[in-house]
Every structure is written in structure tokens, then in C-alpha cells.
Amino acid sequence: MYNNKKSWSKGKNNQEVFRVQTPKGNQVIGKVITRHGYAKSTIKCADGKIRMCRVPGAKRRYLKIRPGIFVLVQPWKIQGDEKGDIIYQYRDNQVNWLKNRGYLEGLFEEEF
């Protein structure tokens, strides 16, 4: 009935990794600890700090944040040790790619 099966293969079935966003500048990788209301979450970051982060308005529609996932955090210029913005949400296969490349070395070893 449908000749083009690629149009139906969306979501978690597609395990191909391409263009994984890596931390640049003062960005850090973090893991979501708890989820609060109004697009805010508590995140344990790779630099050892715990930040209250929010999802910016333009990305609220696309990022579905849950406890236990890995995200890319941009700390604020003011109160950067306490607050930040969630820029990107990593998928499971992207987390494995980051771990194999050494980006998560020494970070969250107890979960792997």
C-alpha cells in the first residue's frame, strides 16, 4: 500500500546518530533530577553544580523534559552558578555516543 516506508519510520525506531551537539563555550551537560512546574527543572551539571533551569519559550513546544534524561545547559550570565537555560535534549543513542567519545567521562558513572 505504501511504497515509501521511510516516511513511517519516525521516533525511537530510528537509532542513527548524526550531528550530536557538544558543549561549546561555557555550556555544560547535565542530568535532570526533578521536574517543577512552568517549564522549570532541577539539573545536576557536569561541573558539579546543581542549577534551576528553564526551557526558553521558543523551545517549550519541542522539548519534553523528564527526570533522568541528559540535557545541554547554558548558564545565565547573572547567577550562572544557580540558574540556566535548557538548550538541547539528548536521546539515548546520543548519550551512548557522548559516553564513547569521553564527554561523560567521570560524570554519572553509577548510572552506566
N, CA and C of each residue as an Amber inpcrd file, in Angstrom:
protein
   336
   0.8100000  -1.1840000   0.0000000   0.0000000   0.0000000   0.0000000
   0.8610000   1.2580000   0.0000000   1.8270000   1.3270000   0.9330000
   2.7470000   2.4510000   0.9700000   4.1110000   1.9790000   0.5010000
   4.6280000   2.5890000  -0.5380000   5.9210000   2.1940000  -1.0840000
   7.0770000   2.8140000  -0.3200000   6.8760000   4.0010000   0.1930000
   7.9510000   4.7040000   0.8830000   7.8460000   4.4370000   2.3840000
   8.5610000   3.4410000   2.8720000   8.4940000   3.0840000   4.2920000
   9.2970000   4.0460000   5.1670000  10.1910000   4.8140000   4.5760000
  10.9850000   5.7450000   5.3710000  10.1180000   6.8500000   5.9670000
   9.0380000   7.1850000   5.3130000   8.1850000   8.2430000   5.8430000
   7.4820000   7.8050000   7.1220000   7.3670000   6.5000000   7.3410000
   6.7070000   5.9890000   8.5340000   7.6940000   5.6900000   9.6540000
   8.9770000   5.6740000   9.3760000   9.9640000   5.3320000  10.4070000
  10.4360000   6.5930000  11.1140000   9.6360000   7.0630000  12.0620000
   9.9910000   8.2400000  12.8340000  10.0400000   7.8490000  14.3010000
  10.7300000   8.6450000  15.0950000  10.7280000   8.4220000  16.5340000
  11.8570000   7.5410000  16.9990000  11.5780000   6.6710000  17.9830000
  12.6230000   5.8980000  18.6410000  13.1550000   4.7420000  17.8080000
  12.4530000   4.3520000  16.7620000  12.9430000   3.2540000  15.9290000
  14.1790000   3.6560000  15.1370000  14.3240000   4.9250000  14.8670000
  15.4660000   5.4170000  14.1120000  16.6320000   5.6330000  15.0770000
  17.6050000   4.7180000  15.0980000  18.7140000   4.7750000  16.0510000
  19.9910000   5.3330000  15.4420000  19.9110000   5.9340000  14.2650000
  21.0890000   6.5050000  13.6380000  21.4760000   7.8010000  14.3360000
  22.7690000   7.9780000  14.5820000  23.2630000   9.1670000  15.2620000
  23.9040000  10.0830000  14.2300000  23.4310000  11.3230000  14.1810000
  24.0770000  12.2970000  13.3270000  23.9560000  13.6710000  13.9510000
  25.0620000  14.3860000  13.9510000  25.1750000  15.7400000  14.4740000
  24.7310000  15.8620000  15.9240000  25.5380000  15.3180000  16.7960000
  25.2830000  15.4380000  18.2250000  25.8470000  16.7760000  18.6900000
  25.0340000  17.5500000  19.3900000  25.5060000  18.8340000  19.8970000
  26.4250000  18.5950000  21.0890000  27.6170000  19.1540000  21.0190000
  28.5840000  19.0430000  22.1070000  28.6730000  20.3980000  22.8160000
  29.1120000  20.4120000  24.0710000  29.2130000  21.6850000  24.8050000
  30.2390000  22.6240000  24.1800000  29.8480000  23.8800000  24.0090000
  30.7330000  24.9080000  23.4570000  30.7340000  26.0960000  24.3990000
  31.8740000  26.6980000  24.5850000  31.9700000  27.8580000  25.4720000
  31.7410000  27.4580000  26.9170000  30.7710000  28.0730000  27.5640000
  30.5050000  27.7420000  28.9600000  29.3120000  26.8020000  29.1220000
  28.8540000  26.1630000  28.0480000  27.7590000  25.1980000  28.1210000
  28.2220000  23.9310000  28.8270000  27.3080000  23.2740000  29.5390000
  27.6200000  22.0430000  30.2550000  26.5160000  21.0130000  30.0150000
  26.8910000  19.7420000  30.1340000  25.9280000  18.6590000  30.0480000
  25.4240000  18.3750000  31.4600000  24.1400000  18.1050000  31.5870000
  23.5660000  17.8300000  32.8910000  22.4870000  16.7700000  32.8110000
  22.0990000  16.2830000  33.9980000  21.0420000  15.2850000  34.0980000
  19.9060000  15.8550000  34.9310000  18.6760000  15.6700000  34.4570000
  17.5060000  16.2050000  35.1430000  17.2470000  15.3920000  36.4040000
  17.1760000  16.0790000  37.5470000  16.9050000  15.4190000  38.8230000
  15.4030000  15.4390000  39.1020000  14.8260000  16.6210000  39.1440000
  13.3890000  16.7470000  39.3950000  12.7800000  17.7210000  38.4070000
  11.5000000  17.5820000  38.2180000  10.7520000  18.4320000  37.3060000
   9.7980000  19.2920000  38.1270000   9.7910000  20.5880000  37.8860000
   8.9030000  21.5170000  38.5670000   7.9000000  22.0510000  37.5470000
   6.9870000  22.8430000  37.9720000   6.0190000  23.4230000  37.0520000
   6.5980000  24.5710000  36.2550000   5.8420000  25.0220000  35.2590000
   6.1990000  26.1790000  34.4450000   7.5370000  26.0120000  33.7220000
   7.7610000  24.8420000  33.1520000   8.9380000  24.5460000  32.3120000
  10.2530000  24.7190000  33.0680000  10.2700000  24.4370000  34.3610000
  11.4950000  24.5410000  35.1570000  11.8710000  23.1770000  35.7020000
  13.1810000  22.9450000  35.8300000  13.7030000  21.6690000  36.3120000
  14.9520000  21.9110000  37.1400000  15.2280000  20.9890000  38.0540000
  16.4840000  20.9930000  38.7950000  17.4220000  20.0340000  38.0890000
  18.6200000  20.5170000  37.7530000  19.5630000  19.7450000  36.9430000
  20.9110000  19.6760000  37.6340000  21.4840000  18.4530000  37.6950000
  22.8460000  18.2620000  38.1990000  23.7750000  18.3390000  37.0020000
  24.6580000  19.3340000  37.0070000  25.5180000  19.5980000  35.8500000
  26.8750000  18.9240000  35.9940000  27.5830000  18.8310000  34.8890000
  28.8790000  18.1550000  34.8490000  29.9450000  18.9010000  35.6410000
  29.7740000  20.2000000  35.8510000  30.7630000  20.9600000  36.6230000
  30.5300000  20.8510000  38.1210000  29.6050000  19.9690000  38.5580000
  29.3830000  19.7170000  39.9660000  28.3690000  20.6290000  40.6250000
  27.7150000  21.4850000  39.8640000  26.7430000  22.4160000  40.4290000
  25.3250000  21.9390000  40.1180000  24.4150000  22.2910000  41.0090000
  23.0040000  21.9910000  40.7960000  22.3160000  23.3000000  40.4460000
  21.6790000  23.3290000  39.2610000  21.0650000  24.5520000  38.7650000
  19.5610000  24.3790000  38.5940000  18.8360000  25.4730000  38.8070000
  17.4240000  25.5410000  38.4710000  17.3690000  26.0750000  37.0400000
  16.9260000  25.2370000  36.1080000  16.9470000  25.6110000  34.6980000
  15.5340000  25.6750000  34.1430000  15.3880000  26.4740000  33.1040000
  14.0960000  26.6160000  32.4510000  14.2540000  26.3300000  30.9670000
  13.1350000  26.0170000  30.3340000  13.1130000  25.8400000  28.8880000
  12.6650000  27.1680000  28.2950000  13.4640000  27.7950000  27.4260000
  13.0580000  29.0660000  26.8330000  11.7530000  28.9110000  26.0450000
  11.0350000  30.0080000  25.8940000   9.7070000  29.9860000  25.2960000
   9.6250000  29.3610000  23.9190000  10.6030000  29.6060000  23.0690000
  10.5530000  29.0820000  21.7110000  10.7180000  27.5640000  21.6700000
  11.3220000  26.9760000  22.6860000  11.5960000  25.5400000  22.6790000
  10.6510000  24.7300000  23.5520000   9.7120000  25.3720000  24.2280000
   8.8030000  24.6540000  25.1170000   7.9450000  23.6460000  24.3710000
   7.6360000  23.9280000  23.1430000   6.7970000  23.0340000  22.3530000
   7.5450000  21.7610000  21.9680000   8.8560000  21.8350000  21.8070000
   9.6200000  20.7210000  21.2550000  10.3410000  19.8800000  22.3000000
  10.6970000  20.4520000  23.4310000  11.4380000  19.7220000  24.4480000
  10.4860000  19.1820000  25.5110000  10.4520000  17.8850000  25.6580000
   9.6470000  17.2440000  26.6940000  10.6120000  16.7250000  27.7600000
  10.8010000  17.4920000  28.8120000  11.7900000  17.2050000  29.8370000
  11.1940000  16.2570000  30.8720000  11.9410000  15.1710000  31.1790000
  11.5520000  14.1980000  32.1900000  12.7490000  13.9300000  33.0940000
  12.5100000  13.5110000  34.3310000  13.6410000  13.1630000  35.2040000
  14.4330000  11.9900000  34.6370000  15.7510000  12.0980000  34.7130000
  16.6260000  11.0310000  34.2630000  17.2140000  11.2130000  32.8820000
  16.8200000  12.2450000  32.1380000  17.3830000  12.4410000  30.8090000
  18.5490000  13.4180000  30.8730000  19.3800000  13.3860000  29.8370000
  20.5390000  14.2660000  29.7460000  20.2020000  15.4490000  28.8500000
  20.6490000  16.6270000  29.2570000  20.3590000  17.8570000  28.5310000
  21.6250000  18.7100000  28.4380000  21.5950000  19.6600000  27.5220000
  22.6650000  20.6380000  27.3750000  22.1810000  21.9430000  27.9920000
  22.9650000  22.4880000  28.9240000  22.5620000  23.6600000  29.7070000
  23.4710000  24.8390000  29.3720000  22.8410000  25.9970000  29.1750000
  23.5570000  27.2640000  29.0010000  23.3740000  28.0820000  30.2740000
  24.4170000  28.2100000  31.1260000  24.2680000  29.0090000  32.3540000
  24.0160000  30.4800000  32.0270000  23.2670000  31.1350000  32.8960000
  22.9880000  32.5590000  32.7270000  24.2410000  33.3790000  33.0140000
  24.2880000  34.5850000  32.4700000  25.4120000  35.4800000  32.7460000
  25.3700000  35.9740000  34.1860000  24.1730000  36.2550000  34.6790000
  23.9840000  36.6480000  36.0710000  23.4120000  35.4410000  36.8020000
  23.9340000  35.1010000  37.9500000  23.5520000  33.9220000  38.7320000
  23.7950000  32.6370000  37.9410000  24.8940000  32.5770000  37.2160000
  25.2150000  31.4200000  36.3830000  25.4790000  30.1510000  37.1700000
  25.8660000  30.2800000  38.4440000  26.0960000  29.0940000  39.2620000
  24.7990000  28.4910000  39.7790000  23.7130000  29.2430000  39.6990000
  22.4380000  28.7820000  40.2440000  21.3610000  28.5500000  39.1930000
  21.4340000  29.2430000  38.0490000  20.3600000  29.1850000  37.0590000
  20.9100000  29.0300000  35.6530000  20.0450000  28.5480000  34.7500000
  20.4470000  28.3750000  33.3640000  19.2620000  28.0440000  32.4750000
  19.5380000  27.9070000  31.1860000  18.5330000  27.5520000  30.1900000
  18.8520000  26.1850000  29.6080000  17.8100000  25.3990000  29.3420000
  17.9790000  24.0990000  28.6880000  17.9420000  24.3460000  27.1810000
  19.0340000  24.0010000  26.5060000  19.1520000  24.2590000  25.0840000
  18.7610000  23.0420000  24.2500000  19.1690000  21.8580000  24.6990000
  19.0170000  20.6620000  23.8740000  18.7630000  19.4530000  24.7610000
  17.9790000  18.5150000  24.2690000  17.6910000  17.2710000  24.9730000
  18.3130000  16.1240000  24.1920000  19.1640000  15.3220000  24.8600000
  19.8420000  14.2130000  24.1970000  18.9670000  12.9700000  24.1940000
  19.0420000  12.2070000  23.0930000  18.3740000  10.9080000  23.0040000
  19.2960000   9.8480000  23.5810000  18.7630000   8.6360000  23.7550000
  19.5480000   7.5520000  24.3650000  20.7770000   7.2020000  23.5300000
  20.6270000   7.1120000  22.2030000  21.7690000   6.7680000  21.3710000
  22.8030000   7.8940000  21.3310000  22.3650000   9.1450000  21.5030000
  23.3130000  10.2540000  21.5540000  24.0880000  10.2510000  22.8700000
  23.4390000   9.8290000  23.9660000  24.1350000   9.7060000  25.2480000
  25.2210000   8.6480000  25.1550000  24.9380000   7.5260000  24.4960000
  25.9520000   6.4890000  24.2950000  27.1050000   7.0120000  23.4560000
  26.8140000   7.8200000  22.4290000  27.8590000   8.3960000  21.5880000
  28.7450000   9.3270000  22.4160000  28.1240000  10.1680000  23.2560000
  28.8950000  11.0830000  24.1120000  29.7510000  10.3130000  25.1060000
  29.2240000   9.2230000  25.6350000  29.9790000   8.4110000  26.5940000
  31.1830000   7.7660000  25.9180000  30.9950000   7.2380000  24.6970000
  32.0960000   6.6020000  23.9680000  33.1690000   7.5970000  23.5700000
  32.8000000   8.8470000  23.3320000  33.7690000   9.8670000  22.9300000
  34.4430000  10.5410000  24.1220000  33.9940000  10.2470000  25.3560000
  34.6470000  10.7880000  26.5390000  34.0510000  12.0650000  27.0820000
  32.9150000  12.5000000  26.5720000  32.2950000  13.7220000  27.0820000
  31.6720000  13.5110000  28.4540000  31.3000000  12.2760000  28.7740000
  30.6930000  11.9750000  30.0690000  31.6570000  11.2310000  30.9810000
  32.9530000  11.3420000  30.7070000  33.9550000  10.6340000  31.4880000
  33.9760000  11.1420000  32.9290000  33.7650000  10.2270000  33.8620000
  33.7300000  10.5980000  35.2710000  32.4320000  11.2280000  35.7060000
  31.4950000  11.3660000  34.8000000  30.2280000  12.0260000  35.0830000
  29.1130000  10.9880000  35.1030000  28.4410000  10.8650000  36.2170000
  27.3180000   9.9470000  36.3550000  27.7200000   8.5050000  36.0590000
  28.8740000   8.0720000  36.5240000  29.3380000   6.7120000  36.2510000
  28.4280000   5.6530000  36.8620000  27.7470000   5.9890000  37.9600000
  26.9190000   4.9920000  38.6280000  25.7060000   4.5910000  37.7920000
  25.2780000   5.4110000  36.8060000  24.1200000   5.0630000  36.0160000
  24.4450000   4.1800000  34.8130000  25.7070000   4.0950000  34.4130000
  26.0260000   3.3380000  33.2010000  26.4060000   1.9440000  33.5380000
